[in-house]
Amino acid sequence: MKKIGITSGILERNRYGVYGGYAAAITELGHIPYIFSSATFESLSDPEVLDDIASEMVRSVDSIILPGGYDVQPFLYGEPDSPELQQVDPARDLFEIAAIKAARSQSKKILAICRGIQILNVALGGTLYQDLPSSGFANHSDIENEHTPSHKVGFNPGSKIAKYTNHADAVNTLHHQAIKDLAPGLEVTASSEDGIIEGVEAEDILAVQWHPERMWRGDRNHLGTFEWLVE
Ligand SMILES: [Mn+2]
């Protein structure tokens, strides 16, 4: 059985957690989920200590999931906050960037979902749209239909995401941000019809803007991203 680390974030009143569908997908496939806490890292004054902690956490597992969550702080990609920026989680930003660095240097797989694809892109040098509707795009936040498809995506032929989802090209959409400038080293492999980057990949990286953890119970094709992670 493989060990899979799942990062988590602040919920409310100093509670930390993560949506249950990620860990459930890992146990469904016969592997072991470990929830990684970022609870104390906001108060860490020494970035080297954070790097050491993240590095040891990543070393203790076979691969990691960067799940959905709050907005990434715009200063991390060199932009001022827009009025449409929603809640941020500074401790989690710091921890996940350190965890991404550690996973890359240890050649461990990263599955990044929703906020995950966004923090991954920022950690590797890319930027984000802080809010899609006010940036001229359609609304991609359909929380009423979190378990069922809301829009289509087009896959690059031969991509990991096309293969591992069995070309299941109708996805849910619970995001108001998305990748703007792609980070070096990432390839776009899925896009929506209105031009939003919905999937990127690289060696040991698979990242999607939708939420397979909320769809796989209704459509087993959406377990495929998790199957890639535990292979
Ligand atoms: Mn979308």
Boltz pocket constraint, residues with backbone or C-beta under 6 A from the ligand:
constraints:
  - pocket:
      binder: B
      contacts: [[A, 140], [A, 151], [A, 172], [A, 173], [A, 174], [A, 175], [A, 192], [A, 196], [A, 198], [A, 209], [A, 210]]
      max_distance: 6.0
